Amino acid sequence: MATVRALNIYEPERSSPQGDVDASIILLDFEGEKFVQIDTYGSKDRKFVGKRSQSLRLSKEAFEQLMKLGTAHFAQGQ
């Protein structure tokens, strides 16, 4: 796992639908610095169902950037 401190917008050449997975949010505090961590648990077809698959830990700055970009994205076309 790594800590994300900044995000870059990437325009993919192509995109395809993805399956749904379970996820959890963990609110962390290390030595006075706060983080938001998102853990995913893979698909129901996975060999070890319920085992953590991926983790993404966001710093305060990265989380605020994600909120700003996401809010603008979902507001488009309304």
C-alpha positions in Angstrom: 0.0 0.0 0.0 1.1 3.6 -0.6 0.0 7.0 0.5 -1.5 9.2 -2.2 -0.7 12.9 -1.6 -1.7 14.3 -5.0 -3.9 13.2 -7.9 -3.5 13.8 -11.7 -6.3 13.7 -14.2 -5.8 11.0 -16.8 -7.8 10.6 -20.0 -7.9 6.9 -20.8 -7.8 5.8 -24.4 -10.7 3.4 -23.7 -12.8 2.4 -20.8 -14.9 -0.7 -20.0 -17.5 -1.6 -17.4 -16.2 -3.0 -14.1 -17.9 -5.4 -11.6 -19.1 -4.3 -8.2 -17.1 -5.1 -5.1 -17.5 -4.5 -1.3 -15.4 -1.7 0.2 -14.7 -0.1 3.5 -13.4 3.3 4.6 -11.0 3.5 7.5 -10.3 6.9 9.1 -6.7 6.9 10.4 -4.4 9.2 12.4 -0.7 8.7 12.4 1.5 11.0 14.5 -1.1 13.8 14.1 -1.6 13.4 10.3 -5.0 12.2 9.2 -5.7 9.9 6.3 -8.7 8.3 4.6 -8.1 4.7 3.5 -10.3 2.8 1.1 -10.0 -1.0 1.2 -11.7 -3.2 -1.5 -12.5 -6.9 -1.1 -12.6 -8.3 -4.6 -15.4 -10.0 -6.5 -17.7 -12.7 -5.2 -15.9 -15.1 -7.7 -12.6 -14.6 -6.0 -10.8 -17.6 -4.6 -10.7 -16.1 -1.1 -14.0 -14.3 -0.8 -13.8 -11.4 1.8 -10.1 -11.1 1.7 -8.8 -7.5 1.2 -7.8 -7.0 -2.4 -6.6 -3.4 -2.7 -6.0 -0.4 -0.4 -5.7 3.2 -1.2 -4.6 5.7 1.5 -5.3 9.4 0.8 -3.7 12.3 2.6 -5.8 15.3 3.5 -4.7 17.2 0.4 -5.4 14.2 -1.9 -8.8 13.7 -0.3 -9.7 17.4 -0.8 -8.6 17.2 -4.4 -10.6 14.1 -5.0 -13.7 15.8 -3.5 -13.3 18.9 -5.7 -12.7 16.9 -8.9 -15.5 14.5 -8.1 -18.0 17.2 -7.3 -17.2 19.0 -10.5 -17.4 15.8 -12.6 -20.8 14.7 -11.2 -22.2 18.3 -11.6 -21.4 18.3 -15.4 -24.5 18.1 -17.5 -27.0 18.7 -14.8 
